[in-house]
Amino acid sequence: METKFCENCGNKVAIDAVICPKCGRQLEELKTEENKSNASQVIINNSNIVDGGYKKKQCDKWITLLLCIFLGIFGGHKFYEGKIGLGILYIFTFGLFGIGILVDFIVILFRPNLYYV
């Protein structure tokens, strides 16, 4: 597969890509019949992540990991992610009896630095 680099973030993208999947910026104009008449084309890219009509919260992996280590027994990392119900469950079960904290620690380690919840 042929690739090129995004001029904005340097990410490797497919040669025929119009929008960079990493930064969301437009790479080139779309090739359509209307473009042949030198009409300028604008692409509006809304970078908010929306799922089911709700904007997803962006969380930092390292903050979540520290909260899991120091406040995991009280569900601190779950409250940070906006998962209030699980946070309350962690409070009453002491981090799902420690097993939940261990599983969450491993899962958080393998997440990307910025992730959406």
C-alpha positions as CSV (number, residue, x, y, z in Angstrom):
1,M,0.0,0.0,0.0
2,E,1.4,3.4,-1.0
3,T,1.6,6.0,1.8
4,K,2.3,9.6,2.2
5,F,2.9,11.8,5.3
6,C,0.5,14.4,6.8
7,E,1.8,17.9,6.5
8,N,0.4,18.9,9.8
9,C,1.3,16.0,12.2
10,G,3.7,13.8,10.2
11,N,1.5,10.7,10.5
12,K,1.8,8.1,7.8
13,V,-1.5,8.0,5.8
14,A,-2.8,6.2,2.6
15,I,-1.8,7.9,-0.6
16,D,-5.5,8.6,-1.5
17,A,-6.5,10.0,1.9
18,V,-8.1,13.4,2.0
19,I,-8.3,13.8,5.8
20,C,-5.6,12.6,8.3
21,P,-7.1,10.0,10.7
22,K,-4.7,11.1,13.5
23,C,-5.1,14.9,13.5
24,G,-8.3,15.2,11.4
25,R,-6.9,18.0,9.2
26,Q,-7.6,18.2,5.5
27,L,-4.7,16.9,3.4
28,E,-5.9,17.9,-0.1
29,E,-9.0,19.0,-2.0
30,L,-11.4,16.3,-3.0
31,K,-11.2,15.3,-6.6
32,T,-14.7,15.8,-8.1
33,E,-16.2,17.2,-11.3
34,E,-16.9,20.5,-9.4
35,N,-13.2,21.0,-8.6
36,K,-12.3,21.0,-12.2
37,S,-13.9,24.4,-12.6
38,N,-11.4,25.8,-10.0
39,A,-14.2,26.3,-7.4
40,S,-12.7,26.2,-3.9
41,Q,-14.0,23.5,-1.6
42,V,-14.2,23.6,2.2
43,I,-14.4,20.5,4.4
44,I,-15.7,21.1,7.9
45,N,-14.3,18.6,10.4
46,N,-15.8,18.5,13.8
47,S,-13.2,16.8,16.0
48,N,-15.6,16.1,18.9
49,I,-16.1,12.4,19.4
50,V,-19.8,11.7,19.7
51,D,-21.4,8.3,20.4
52,G,-25.1,8.0,20.6
53,G,-25.6,11.8,20.8
54,Y,-23.3,12.2,23.8
55,K,-19.9,13.8,23.6
56,K,-17.2,11.4,24.9
57,K,-14.8,12.4,27.6
58,Q,-11.1,12.5,26.8
59,C,-9.0,11.0,29.6
60,D,-5.2,10.8,30.1
61,K,-3.7,7.4,30.7
62,W,-1.1,8.5,33.2
63,I,-3.6,10.4,35.4
64,T,-5.9,7.4,35.4
65,L,-3.0,5.0,36.2
66,L,-1.9,7.2,39.2
67,L,-5.5,7.4,40.5
68,C,-5.8,3.6,40.1
69,I,-2.6,3.1,42.2
70,F,-3.3,5.5,45.0
71,L,-7.2,5.7,45.0
72,G,-8.1,2.5,43.3
73,I,-9.7,1.0,46.4
74,F,-12.1,4.0,46.5
75,G,-12.7,4.0,42.7
76,G,-10.8,7.2,42.1
77,H,-9.9,6.3,38.5
78,K,-13.6,5.3,37.8
79,F,-14.8,8.7,39.0
80,Y,-12.2,10.4,36.8
81,E,-13.5,8.5,33.8
82,G,-17.0,9.6,34.6
83,K,-18.2,6.1,35.6
84,I,-19.9,7.1,38.8
85,G,-21.8,3.8,39.3
86,L,-18.6,1.8,39.1
87,G,-16.9,4.3,41.4
88,I,-19.6,3.8,44.0
89,L,-19.3,0.0,43.6
90,Y,-15.5,0.2,44.1
91,I,-16.1,2.2,47.3
92,F,-18.4,-0.4,48.8
93,T,-16.4,-3.5,47.7
94,F,-12.9,-2.0,48.3
95,G,-12.0,-2.1,44.6
96,L,-13.9,-5.3,43.9
97,F,-11.9,-6.9,46.6
98,G,-8.6,-5.9,45.0
99,I,-9.1,-8.0,41.9
100,G,-10.8,-5.1,40.1
101,I,-7.9,-2.8,40.8
102,L,-5.4,-5.3,39.5
103,V,-7.4,-5.9,36.3
104,D,-7.9,-2.1,35.8
105,F,-4.2,-1.5,36.3
106,I,-3.2,-3.9,33.5
107,V,-6.0,-2.6,31.2
108,I,-4.9,1.0,31.7
109,L,-1.3,0.2,31.0
110,F,-2.2,-1.0,27.5
111,R,-4.4,2.0,26.6
112,P,-3.2,4.9,24.4
113,N,-2.0,8.0,26.2
114,L,-5.2,9.9,25.4
115,Y,-8.4,7.8,25.2
116,Y,-12.1,8.5,25.1
117,V,-14.6,7.1,27.6
